Amino acid sequence: MQARSEITAGICGFTTTVDVECVDYKCTIGIESECPNVQKLAAELTEVDAFGEISYRGGRPRTFELAEQHLQHTACPVASGIIKTIEVAAELAFPKDACITIARIEDA
């Protein structure tokens, strides 16, 4: 099964496209991004086991390990978006958009 996601990270303005193909829960990952830090992550994150990525049981997902090494901001949604794409490609979740809407609340 295959899945694709487009992740718009936020104020940085960078967009990342993630393509995942899974066969027997072994996933091949292709990542294209305007962000130089995501490009470094993409160079190392090319294959994963789907079950290792969707749970903290048995350790941290490889995606998060590499995100810690390469991404500058902990709030960057790219790592989570990659894992969501893996879930869908592995048929462990249905495709459904995820969204974070943020607004500053001014004092009254």
Wavefront OBJ file of the C-alpha trace (Angstrom):
o trace
v 0.000 0.000 0.000
v 1.152 3.574 -0.622
v 0.385 6.886 1.044
v 1.422 10.505 0.482
v 1.192 13.526 2.739
v 1.962 17.195 2.353
v 3.038 18.920 5.549
v 3.068 22.697 5.867
v 5.158 23.280 8.963
v 3.997 26.756 9.963
v 5.729 30.083 10.350
v 8.925 28.836 8.662
v 6.940 28.483 5.435
v 8.557 25.169 4.484
v 6.527 22.391 2.883
v 7.435 18.715 3.053
v 6.053 15.896 0.899
v 6.232 12.362 2.285
v 5.718 9.241 0.172
v 5.573 5.866 1.900
v 5.200 2.401 0.415
v 4.688 -0.562 2.743
v 4.898 -4.274 2.045
v 4.389 -6.587 5.030
v 4.847 -3.579 7.361
v 8.302 -2.813 5.952
v 8.097 0.768 4.750
v 10.173 2.634 2.210
v 10.082 6.387 2.757
v 10.734 9.213 0.312
v 10.807 12.757 1.670
v 11.126 16.002 -0.284
v 11.368 19.283 1.578
v 12.445 22.870 1.205
v 13.813 22.719 4.782
v 17.537 21.914 4.977
v 17.074 20.200 8.346
v 14.290 17.947 7.051
v 16.524 17.141 4.081
v 19.151 15.809 6.537
v 16.498 13.709 8.272
v 15.278 12.424 4.890
v 18.767 11.264 3.929
v 18.771 8.849 6.896
v 15.084 7.934 7.205
v 14.577 5.736 4.156
v 13.184 2.485 5.615
v 11.356 1.567 8.815
v 9.200 -1.137 10.328
v 5.671 0.256 10.645
v 5.007 -1.301 14.048
v 8.205 0.235 15.434
v 7.034 3.679 14.369
v 3.453 3.763 15.629
v 4.082 3.032 19.310
v 6.470 3.855 22.131
v 6.347 0.214 23.213
v 9.791 -1.247 22.711
v 11.477 2.154 22.438
v 11.249 5.411 20.612
v 10.279 5.472 16.921
v 13.237 5.886 14.554
v 11.495 8.931 13.062
v 11.636 10.707 16.433
v 15.249 9.639 17.037
v 16.313 11.214 13.747
v 14.096 14.254 14.282
v 15.922 14.874 17.557
v 19.246 14.778 15.692
v 18.278 16.931 12.713
v 15.276 19.162 13.381
v 15.782 22.453 15.190
v 12.331 22.878 16.738
v 10.528 20.338 18.909
v 7.175 21.735 17.755
v 7.891 20.986 14.085
v 4.992 18.795 12.859
v 7.051 17.016 10.191
v 8.040 14.002 12.322
v 4.453 13.378 13.394
v 3.297 13.792 9.802
v 5.800 11.184 8.648
v 4.502 8.720 11.225
v 0.874 9.424 10.282
v 1.780 8.681 6.636
v 3.482 5.415 7.662
v 0.330 4.366 9.568
v -1.843 4.889 6.511
v 0.556 3.195 4.087
v 0.781 0.187 6.426
v -3.034 0.103 6.686
v -2.833 0.638 10.447
v -4.939 3.810 10.263
v -7.451 5.336 7.892
v -6.385 8.433 5.944
v -7.696 11.534 7.684
v -6.176 15.010 7.758
v -4.757 16.233 11.048
v -4.709 19.949 11.857
v -3.385 22.283 14.523
v -4.983 25.722 14.595
v -3.220 28.305 16.740
v -4.207 31.852 17.658
v -2.733 34.344 20.062
v -5.245 35.514 22.677
v -4.874 39.172 23.500
v -5.470 40.488 27.023
v -8.898 42.088 27.451
l 1 2 3 4 5 6 7 8 9 10 11 12 13 14 15 16 17 18 19 20 21 22 23 24 25 26 27 28 29 30 31 32 33 34 35 36 37 38 39 40 41 42 43 44 45 46 47 48 49 50 51 52 53 54 55 56 57 58 59 60 61 62 63 64 65 66 67 68 69 70 71 72 73 74 75 76 77 78 79 80 81 82 83 84 85 86 87 88 89 90 91 92 93 94 95 96 97 98 99 100 101 102 103 104 105 106 107 108
